């Protein structure tokens, strides 16, 4: 594989484009918004500057990495020569279904279609295409340039050849692929989200306050970030959505979102991105992200 297309230039999309370009791949970064693409390139450059400052990269390597990224607002143009298309759009089944139908239509026959979904069924997404054997999940962790894990999710029809190809690509990125099967929440979120939900229940039931709950998990369990702060960083709406996917998928009430989480999302308190969650941020989302990077380094 030489040519990679990334659909969606938000936090995950620009991170995925960054690591592929840094590893020598030609990257087409695609978004319907030219403004969003410009913002994504600025974020990638800022993150590359951070790597140069830490002497992880040279100035020349930074220049070469940026030179491998081209932006497109037209999907058909962006994917016409791609070997691997990675969808990193919003966590919405309807949106992803439309994107995969379009990718199936516009991408060459050999192209593998991957989704960065954190919870939505790969089998369901693949059903929207005529190449279900070439559809797979690549669940990168946030922030992508820092975190080493990539969950590789096999759909019901995903072929061994497709899986082997993606495992090899992830290894070339100097990340660690972990193969999992296509069930709600996969592995990462099936374990993480109930923990976050239980932390919210602990607050909801008055067992302890926000700082106390996070301090117990950071100091007692050696977590780099407490579950409530992590929920803010992920996005409370995203946490609620993933829990709902697992609740609907398993029919088990233990996955139902805590009423406090539901109320906060309904009130528009979505965490760092809205400025208000379990903590107040006042437009300092970037500071939260930087703190997270420092914690995981």
C-alpha positions as a printed Julia matrix, in Angstrom:
297×3 Matrix{Float64}:
   0.0     0.0    0.0
   1.21    3.46  -0.9
  -1.84    5.7   -1.13
  -4.1     6.26   1.87
  -7.32    8.26   2.03
  -8.68    9.55   5.34
 -12.3    10.7    5.33
 -12.97   13.23   8.07
 -10.41   15.78   9.27
 -11.42   16.11  12.92
  -9.37   15.03  15.93
  -9.09   11.39  14.88
  -8.86   12.03  11.14
  -6.01   14.52  11.31
  -4.17   12.25  13.77
  -4.49    9.27  11.43
  -3.33   11.37   8.45
  -0.37   12.55  10.55
   0.92    9.08  11.43
   0.51    7.69   7.92
   2.27   10.63   6.3
   5.05   10.48   8.88
   5.51    6.8    8.0
   6.02    7.57   4.3
   2.53    7.06   2.86
   0.88    9.47   0.45
  -2.25   10.73   2.22
  -5.43   12.24   0.83
  -7.24   14.0    3.68
 -10.89   14.47   2.71
 -13.59   16.62   4.28
 -16.63   18.49   2.98
 -15.33   21.66   4.66
 -12.26   23.47   3.3
 -12.1    25.38   6.59
 -11.97   22.12   8.55
  -9.15   20.87   6.31
  -7.14   24.05   6.86
  -7.61   23.69  10.62
  -6.54   20.02  10.42
  -3.32   20.88   8.6
  -2.54   23.54  11.19
  -3.03   21.0   13.99
  -0.84   18.43  12.22
   1.91   21.02  11.77
   1.64   22.02  15.44
   1.94   18.38  16.53
   4.92   17.88  14.21
   6.55   20.97  15.72
   6.11   19.36  19.13
   7.91   16.24  17.86
  10.74   18.36  16.45
  11.09   20.17  19.78
  11.34   16.8   21.56
  13.92   15.7   18.94
  11.66   12.87  17.78
  11.71   14.34  14.25
  14.03   16.56  12.25
  12.86   19.72  10.49
  13.36   17.92   7.18
  11.2    15.0    8.3
   8.49   17.45   9.35
   8.67   19.14   5.93
   8.51   15.78   4.13
   5.55   14.63   6.24
   3.5    17.73   5.43
   4.42   17.34   1.76
   2.8    13.9    1.67
  -0.62   15.22   2.7
  -3.03   16.59   0.11
  -6.49   17.84   0.97
  -9.73   17.32  -0.95
 -13.32   18.41  -0.55
 -14.44   16.04  -3.32
 -14.59   12.42  -2.2
 -14.41   10.91  -5.69
 -11.26   12.87  -6.54
  -9.62   12.1   -3.22
 -10.04    8.32  -3.38
  -9.53    7.62  -7.09
  -6.09    6.02  -6.59
  -6.27    4.93  -2.97
  -5.22    1.52  -1.65
  -6.78    2.0    1.79
  -9.63    4.35   2.71
 -10.12    5.04   6.42
 -13.39    6.65   7.49
 -13.03    8.86  10.56
 -16.32   10.74  10.45
 -18.77   11.35  13.27
 -19.91    8.31  15.29
 -23.27    8.04  13.54
 -24.4     4.84  11.77
 -26.41    6.7    9.12
 -23.5     8.98   8.24
 -21.08    6.07   8.05
 -23.45    4.03   5.88
 -23.67    6.83   3.32
 -19.89    7.3    3.31
 -19.24    3.59   2.79
 -21.74    3.39  -0.05
 -19.88    6.26  -1.73
 -16.47    4.74  -1.01
 -17.6     1.44  -2.49
 -18.7     3.27  -5.62
 -15.69    5.56  -6.11
 -12.74    3.52  -4.81
 -10.8     1.08  -7.04
 -11.83   -2.57  -6.71
  -8.73   -3.53  -4.73
  -9.19   -0.8   -2.09
  -9.69   -1.88   1.51
 -12.36    0.15   3.32
 -11.75    0.72   7.02
 -13.67    2.51   9.75
 -12.23    4.17  12.84
 -15.51    3.57  14.66
 -15.23    2.97  18.38
 -18.46    0.97  18.71
 -20.56    0.65  15.53
 -20.81   -2.81  13.96
 -18.33   -3.4   11.14
 -20.66   -6.08   9.79
 -23.46   -3.51   9.6
 -21.2    -1.01   7.83
 -19.92   -3.65   5.4
 -23.48   -4.54   4.41
 -23.74   -1.14   2.72
 -21.0    -2.2    0.24
 -20.41   -4.86  -2.4
 -17.01   -5.74  -0.93
 -17.77   -6.91   2.6
 -14.64   -9.06   2.56
 -12.57   -5.88   2.24
 -14.26   -3.94   5.06
 -12.58   -3.82   8.47
 -12.35   -1.75  11.63
  -9.21    0.22  12.53
  -9.94    1.76  15.93
  -7.09    4.14  16.7
  -6.75    5.57  20.2
  -6.71    9.29  20.93
  -4.31   11.1   20.58
  -3.32    9.06  17.52
   0.33   10.21  17.21
   0.98    9.17  20.84
  -1.08    6.05  21.53
   0.31    2.72  20.32
  -2.82    0.55  20.26
  -5.03   -0.02  17.21
  -7.99   -2.38  17.57
  -8.44   -4.39  14.37
 -12.09   -5.4   14.13
 -13.08   -8.22  11.81
 -16.61   -8.05  10.46
 -18.59  -11.23   9.78
 -17.31  -11.36   6.18
 -13.86   -9.73   6.56
 -11.28  -11.94   4.82
  -8.03  -13.21   6.29
  -6.18  -11.42   3.5
  -7.74   -8.09   4.43
  -6.97   -8.62   8.12
  -3.37   -9.62   7.44
  -2.86   -6.57   5.22
  -4.18   -4.19   7.87
  -2.14   -5.81  10.64
   0.97   -5.32   8.49
   0.15   -1.69   7.8
  -0.36   -0.94  11.5
   2.98   -2.52  12.31
   4.62   -0.3    9.69
   3.19    2.67  11.61
   5.12    1.33  14.63
   1.86    0.71  16.45
   0.48   -2.46  17.99
  -2.48   -4.16  16.27
  -4.83   -6.23  18.41
  -7.39   -8.35  16.58
 -10.91   -8.49  18.03
 -14.28   -9.72  16.81
 -17.25   -7.57  15.9
 -19.38   -7.31  19.01
 -20.74   -4.13  20.66
 -17.96   -2.0   22.16
 -15.28   -4.37  20.81
 -12.74   -4.73  23.68
 -11.54   -1.23  24.56
 -14.92    0.37  25.04
 -16.64   -2.73  26.37
 -14.3    -2.49  29.36
 -13.7     1.28  29.5
 -17.26    2.6   29.17
 -18.82    0.56  32.0
 -15.98    1.82  34.23
 -16.72    5.42  33.24
 -20.45    4.81  33.69
 -19.84    3.34  37.16
 -17.72    6.37  38.08
 -20.64    8.59  37.04
 -23.04    6.46  39.12
 -20.66    6.84  42.08
 -20.96   10.62  41.71
 -24.72   10.44  41.02
 -25.32    8.43  44.21
 -23.24   10.8   46.34
 -20.54    8.32  47.28
 -17.8    10.86  46.5
 -17.12   14.05  44.52
 -15.5    14.48  41.12
 -11.98   15.15  42.39
 -12.19   12.32  44.92
 -13.33    9.75  42.34
 -10.63   10.71  39.86
  -7.96   10.84  42.57
  -8.77    7.29  43.7
  -8.33    5.95  40.17
  -5.19    7.96  39.43
  -3.39    7.41  42.71
  -4.79    4.01  43.64
  -5.05    2.34  40.22
  -2.22    4.21  38.42
  -4.54    5.53  35.71
  -2.97    8.52  33.88
  -6.33   10.31  33.96
  -9.38    9.83  36.19
 -12.52    8.34  34.57
 -14.57   11.53  34.84
 -11.83   13.68  33.32
 -11.33   11.06  30.63
 -15.06   11.1   29.9
 -14.83   14.88  29.44
 -11.91   14.41  27.08
 -13.7    11.73  25.02
 -16.94   13.7   24.96
 -19.92   12.89  27.19
 -22.16   12.56  24.14
 -19.77    9.98  22.69
 -19.71    8.06  25.98
 -23.51    8.05  26.09
 -23.73    6.87  22.48
 -21.29    3.98  22.99
 -23.11    2.85  26.13
 -26.39    2.93  24.21
 -24.87    0.81  21.43
 -23.82   -1.8   23.99
 -27.15   -1.61  25.83
 -29.07   -2.17  22.6
 -26.65   -4.81  21.35
 -26.61   -6.95  24.49
 -29.98   -6.04  26.01
 -28.28   -5.92  29.4
 -29.28   -3.07  31.74
 -25.74   -2.88  33.17
 -24.75   -0.96  30.01
 -27.55    1.64  30.29
 -26.14    5.19  30.61
 -26.37    6.7   34.09
 -29.25    9.23  34.35
 -26.73   11.92  35.32
 -24.82   11.34  32.08
 -28.05   11.53  30.08
 -29.06   14.8   31.77
 -25.65   16.37  31.22
 -25.69   15.53  27.52
 -29.25   16.83  27.18
 -28.1    20.07  28.83
 -25.28   20.45  26.3
 -22.54   19.78  28.86
 -20.43   17.54  26.64
 -17.04   17.89  28.31
 -13.93   19.68  27.1
 -15.3    20.41  23.63
 -18.26   22.37  25.05
 -16.29   23.95  27.9
 -18.38   22.26  30.58
 -18.54   18.66  31.76
 -17.5    17.21  35.08
 -14.86   19.96  34.99
 -14.98   23.5   33.56
 -12.68   24.28  30.63
 -13.69   27.72  29.33
 -12.38   27.1   25.82
  -9.23   25.32  27.02
  -9.77   22.01  25.23
  -6.26   22.14  23.77
  -4.82   22.39  27.28
  -6.73   19.27  28.28
  -5.41   17.41  25.24
  -1.87   18.54  26.01
  -2.2    17.38  29.61
  -3.39   13.99  28.34
  -0.4    13.71  25.98
   1.96   14.45  28.86
   0.25   11.84  31.02
   0.6     9.05  28.47
   4.17    9.85  27.41
